[in-house]
């Protein structure tokens, strides 16, 4: 198989899975996959917050894209904006208790959808191989904590 075929299949699969997971999450919790990922990343941080610019990079959004997304999450009470005491130019996004509750509820739905999707298509051994192969791609390590439970499920 050529590199372009692998790329095409990866992109097609990503797009189809994102549409499916978005529909499932929005129906069950009102969150998008990107909302979920933002909340997950914030919840995993030791201080439950990240610089907005770092968060944008982590989830693949532009600075204006993360601002729009965080504005919506802030309006919903799921995140709050925090100032940096040492540098007025820096602002943080922090998850709220309501954001943690929404993330917890959405995680159950999302994990069940992931287990169903992969379980219908792969054996446990194949899934392990897929995780290993995808782990070789750039940026894959950044999503490892999100995949730990699914890989063992």
VENFEN-V360454 format. One record per residue. N is the residue number from 1. RES is the residue in one small letter. OMEGA is omega as a letter, one per 40 degrees, with the letter a starting at -180 (999 if undefined). BURIAL is b if it has 16 or more other ideal C-beta (glycine too) atoms within 10 Angstrom, else e. Layout:
# VENFEN-V360454
N|RES|OMEGA|BURIAL / N|RES|OMEGA|BURIAL
This chain:
# VENFEN-V360454
1|x|a|e / 2|x|i|e / 3|x|a|e / 4|x|i|e / 5|x|i|e / 6|x|i|e / 7|x|a|e / 8|x|i|e / 9|x|i|e / 10|x|a|e / 11|x|i|e / 12|x|i|e / 13|x|i|e / 14|x|a|e / 15|x|a|e / 16|x|i|e / 17|x|i|e / 18|x|i|e / 19|x|a|e / 20|x|a|e / 21|x|i|b / 22|x|a|b / 23|x|a|e / 24|x|a|b / 25|x|a|b / 26|x|i|e / 27|x|a|e / 28|x|a|e / 29|x|a|b / 30|x|i|e / 31|x|i|b / 32|x|i|b / 33|x|i|b / 34|x|i|b / 35|x|a|b / 36|x|a|b / 37|x|i|b / 38|x|i|b / 39|x|i|b / 40|x|a|b / 41|x|i|b / 42|x|a|b / 43|x|a|e / 44|x|a|e / 45|x|a|e / 46|x|i|e / 47|x|i|e / 48|x|i|b / 49|x|i|b / 50|x|i|b / 51|x|a|e / 52|x|a|b / 53|x|i|e / 54|x|i|e / 55|x|i|b / 56|x|a|b / 57|x|a|e / 58|x|a|b / 59|x|i|b / 60|x|i|e / 61|x|i|b / 62|x|i|e / 63|x|i|e / 64|x|i|e / 65|x|i|e / 66|x|i|b / 67|x|i|e / 68|x|a|e / 69|x|a|b / 70|x|i|b / 71|x|i|e / 72|x|i|e / 73|x|i|b / 74|x|i|b / 75|x|i|e / 76|x|i|e / 77|x|a|e / 78|x|i|b / 79|x|i|b / 80|x|i|b / 81|x|i|e / 82|x|i|e / 83|x|i|e / 84|x|a|e / 85|x|a|e / 86|x|a|e / 87|x|a|e / 88|x|i|e / 89|x|a|e / 90|x|i|e / 91|x|a|b / 92|x|i|b / 93|x|a|b / 94|x|i|b / 95|x|i|b / 96|x|i|b / 97|x|i|e / 98|x|i|e / 99|x|i|b / 100|x|i|e / 101|x|i|e / 102|x|i|b / 103|x|a|b / 104|x|i|e / 105|x|a|e / 106|x|a|b / 107|x|i|b / 108|x|a|e / 109|x|a|b / 110|x|i|b / 111|x|i|e / 112|x|i|e / 113|x|i|b / 114|x|a|b / 115|x|i|e / 116|x|a|e / 117|x|a|b / 118|x|a|b / 119|x|i|e / 120|x|a|e / 121|x|a|e / 122|x|i|e / 123|x|i|e / 124|x|i|e / 125|x|i|e / 126|x|i|e / 127|x|i|b / 128|x|i|e / 129|x|i|e / 130|x|i|e / 131|x|i|b / 132|x|a|e / 133|x|i|e / 134|x|i|e / 135|x|i|e / 136|x|a|e / 137|x|i|e / 138|x|i|e / 139|x|a|e / 140|x|a|e / 141|x|a|e / 142|x|i|e / 143|x|a|e / 144|x|a|e / 145|x|i|e / 146|x|a|b / 147|x|a|e / 148|x|a|e / 149|x|a|e / 150|x|a|b / 151|x|a|e / 152|x|a|e / 153|x|999|e
